Amino acid sequence: MPRSLLPVSLLFACGAALATPAGSDAAAATREHFAPPGWEGSYRELHYSPVVRIGDRVIVSGIPTPDGADDEARTRALFVELRKHLRSAGADLDDVVELQSFHVARDQAEFRERIAPVLKVHREFFKDHYPAWTAVAVSALYSKGATFELRAEAVIGSGKSPRATIGTP
C-alpha cells in the first residue's frame, strides 16, 4: 500500500470502529408485527400493525373503546384488550412505560367529563408505578362510535422491579 494512503485508510478503519459501539445489537434488532385474535383485518385490510415489537420495545397502536353498557364498562374492556395486545408480543401491563389517550370532546368541560371514568379504571389496572400519560381531546376518531382510543408503549421486563423516587401521600 502506498504510504500516502495509509493515514486515510487508518482514518476510515477507526471511523468505522467508532460508528458501531462495542456490544451494540442495533444491527441485530428485528421488527415483528402482531395482531391479537380478531385484529388481523387491521394488518390485512387497513395496512397497519396493531402491535409492533422491536427488541424489547413494544408499541401498541390506538385501540378504540369497544361497545359496552357505559363509559366505565367500555374503558374497562379497552384496558383488558390492551393487555391482550401487549401479551401478543411478550409484554404485559406492568411493562407499560407510556400511554397516549385520545378522547372525543367538544370542549374542556366535556373532555373532563369523558376522562373521569378513564381515570377511575386506570387506577384498577395501574395500582402503582404508573406509566407516563398524555391525554388529548379530539373531534373524531376513525372507529365510529368510539368515545376514546388508547395507544401504549412498553419495554419488556421493565415492570419486574420498578422504582419510584416520588413519595406516596
C-alpha positions in Angstrom: 0.0 0.0 0.0 1.4 3.4 -0.9 2.5 5.4 2.2 0.2 8.4 1.1 -2.9 6.2 1.5 -2.0 4.7 4.9 -3.3 7.5 7.1 -6.6 7.8 5.1 -7.2 4.0 5.3 -6.5 4.1 9.1 -8.9 7.0 9.4 -11.7 5.0 7.7 -11.0 1.9 9.8 -11.1 4.0 13.0 -14.2 5.8 12.0 -16.0 2.5 11.2 -15.0 1.1 14.6 -16.3 4.2 16.4 -19.6 4.3 14.4 -20.7 0.9 15.9 -20.4 0.8 19.7 -18.9 -2.4 21.2 -21.7 -4.8 22.1 -24.2 -2.9 20.1 -27.2 -5.0 19.0 -28.6 -2.3 16.7 -27.8 -4.5 13.7 -29.5 -7.5 15.3 -32.7 -5.6 16.1 -35.7 -7.1 14.3 -39.2 -5.7 13.8 -42.0 -8.2 14.5 -45.7 -7.5 13.7 -48.5 -8.9 15.8 -52.3 -8.9 15.7 -54.2 -10.4 18.6 -57.1 -12.7 17.6 -59.8 -10.6 15.9 -57.4 -7.8 14.8 -55.9 -9.5 11.8 -58.0 -7.3 9.5 -56.2 -4.2 10.8 -53.0 -5.5 9.2 -54.5 -7.1 6.1 -57.2 -4.5 5.1 -56.2 -1.3 6.8 -52.5 -1.8 6.4 -51.4 -1.1 10.0 -49.9 -3.2 12.7 -51.9 -3.4 15.9 -48.7 -4.3 17.7 -45.0 -3.9 16.7 -42.1 -5.2 18.7 -38.5 -4.0 18.1 -36.2 -5.8 20.5 -37.7 -5.3 24.0 -39.8 -2.3 22.9 -43.5 -2.9 22.2 -45.7 -0.3 20.5 -49.5 -0.8 20.6 -51.5 1.2 18.0 -54.5 3.0 19.2 -57.3 0.7 20.4 -60.8 2.2 20.3 -63.3 1.7 23.1 -65.5 -1.3 22.3 -69.2 -1.5 22.8 -70.4 -1.6 26.4 -73.1 -0.6 28.9 -71.5 2.7 29.8 -68.2 4.6 29.6 -66.7 2.8 32.6 -67.5 -0.6 31.2 -66.2 0.4 27.8 -63.0 1.7 29.4 -62.5 -1.5 31.4 -63.0 -3.6 28.3 -60.4 -1.4 26.5 -57.8 -2.0 29.2 -58.4 -5.8 29.0 -57.9 -5.5 25.2 -54.7 -3.5 25.8 -53.4 -6.4 28.0 -54.2 -8.9 25.1 -52.3 -6.7 22.6 -49.3 -6.5 24.9 -49.2 -10.2 25.6 -49.3 -11.0 21.9 -45.8 -9.5 21.8 -44.5 -10.8 25.1 -45.2 -7.7 27.3 -47.8 -7.0 30.0 -49.4 -4.0 31.6 -46.6 -3.8 34.2 -44.2 -3.2 31.3 -46.1 -0.1 30.0 -43.9 3.0 30.1 -46.2 5.4 28.2 -49.9 5.8 27.4 -51.5 8.2 25.0 -55.2 8.6 25.0 -57.5 10.5 22.6 -60.9 11.5 23.8 -63.8 12.8 21.7 -64.9 16.1 23.2 -66.2 19.5 22.0 -64.5 21.5 24.8 -62.6 21.1 28.0 -65.7 20.6 30.1 -66.8 17.6 28.0 -63.2 16.4 28.0 -63.0 16.3 31.8 -66.4 14.6 31.9 -65.2 11.9 29.4 -61.9 11.3 31.1 -63.4 10.8 34.6 -64.3 7.1 34.1 -60.9 6.5 32.4 -59.1 7.8 35.5 -61.1 5.5 37.7 -60.5 2.4 35.6 -56.8 3.4 35.0 -56.3 3.1 38.8 -57.6 -0.5 38.7 -55.1 -1.6 36.1 -52.1 0.6 37.2 -52.1 0.4 41.0 -48.6 1.8 41.4 -45.6 2.6 39.3 -47.7 4.5 36.7 -46.7 5.0 33.1 -46.2 8.4 31.6 -49.5 9.5 30.1 -50.7 12.2 27.7 -54.4 12.7 27.2 -55.7 14.7 24.3 -59.2 15.9 23.3 -60.1 15.3 19.6 -63.1 16.0 17.4 -63.4 12.5 16.0 -61.8 9.0 15.8 -61.6 6.6 12.9 -63.8 4.0 14.7 -67.4 5.0 14.6 -69.0 5.4 18.0 -65.7 5.2 19.9 -65.5 7.6 22.8 -61.8 7.3 23.2 -58.7 5.5 21.9 -55.7 4.3 23.8 -52.1 3.8 22.5 -49.3 2.4 24.6 -45.6 1.7 24.6 -43.9 -0.9 26.8 -40.4 -2.2 27.5 -40.5 -6.0 28.1 -39.2 -6.8 31.6 -39.2 -3.2 32.8 -42.1 -3.9 35.2 -40.3 -6.6 37.1 -38.6 -4.3 39.6 -39.8 -0.8 39.1 -38.7 2.0 41.4 -40.1 5.4 42.1 -38.4 8.3 43.9 -41.7 10.0 44.2 -43.2 9.6 47.7 -46.8 8.5 48.2 -49.1 10.9 50.0 
